[in-house]
């Protein structure tokens, strides 16, 4: 058996006036996801447990089949795994975004989707300057996404660092950020580092060049998502399968690494609308020659939602459908002993430009899954199906370990 998961990050949304009361998925032209739903079944699952933050860290842990209430230890610690960073007992990992702050407002949490090369030069400078002033080492990631490893010091313990409230910058786009600065036992240290980063980045050559080109400058580091090392039961032990994970972002590949899956690096995978879709598909199809399971993640719908851009979100969903989903339907035709699952990891709302919990739609088809009366893929159709997976992490267990017909007509 082959198991294929296609994850459109943040695809789910609420009905939109701009879409005549439809959601972005429902407004988009998605014949391939519709076909999966029609060939199999469509339902709702809850990737974000009640009371937990609705982020891609929690959501993807659920989709992978891990209960976030047990497993979650902080986003940055997961990303660190994929970067080859081993966290010692006296260390805490932080996600450090390169952001654009201006006039007291979070203007852009991506610094204009700064390139990997530009960001790497800035992070190198941060290590040459800030790492001498604060107990932290920076590791360059993808675009605006970077990791800082902070050691316990005479100013802050590990417990202090973990307990400090750090707001995700994508939650406060176009808002005044003062009230969202780190708050708690390590707030003084983290705020001082942020102020120091503004000083270091103000005249950085990369920023000078970006300003000259009319692009947003990376004006500061924004720490958040901190945590300690993550340990997960491997897929081999949990499901008896081997697998691979394909994503542009360290978070998803980090979960895969912790799960014992092979992380695949695809040139041109950007985490944005311009990502290398065909390269991701080729890597996944190649991985299926040696593995049982593939998890292919696309970030673009989430990024478009954070910008509040309805047209761009619809475009991202349509690109996902045409360039990611379609090739795997062709694969399914030649390999009938295959199951195919498509889903988001959470809602990302155009209306608020940030994440939300709730019952998200999934569609599944393939070996052992008899078609029901589902007509298409989307939030409303999934709701009408009567299928509810209350503990979202159990969806993967239904998909792989249990007979998938258990989903059909079942309410958990």
Buried (B, 14 or more C-beta within 10 A) or exposed (E): EBBBBBBBBBBBBBBBEEBEEBBBBBBBEBBBBBBBBBBBBBBBBBBBBEEBBBBBBBBBBBBBBBBBBEBBBBBBBBBBBBBEBEBEEEBBBBBBBBBBBEEEBBBBBBBBBBBBEBBBBBBEBBBEBBBEEBBBBBBBBBBBBBBBBBBBBEBBBBEBBBEBEBBBBBBBBEBEBEEBBBBBBBBEBBBEBBEBBEEBBEEBEBBEEBEEEEBBBBBBBBBBBBBBBBEBBBBBEBBEBBBBBBBBBBBBBBBBBBBBBBBBEBEEBBBBBEBBBEBBBBBBBEBBEEBBBBBBBBBBBBBBBBBBBBEBBBBBBBBBBBBBBBBBBEBBEEBEEBBBBBBBBBBBBBBBBBBBBBBBBBBBBBBEBEEBEBEBBBBBBBBBBBBBBEBBBBBBBBBBEEEBEEBBEEEB
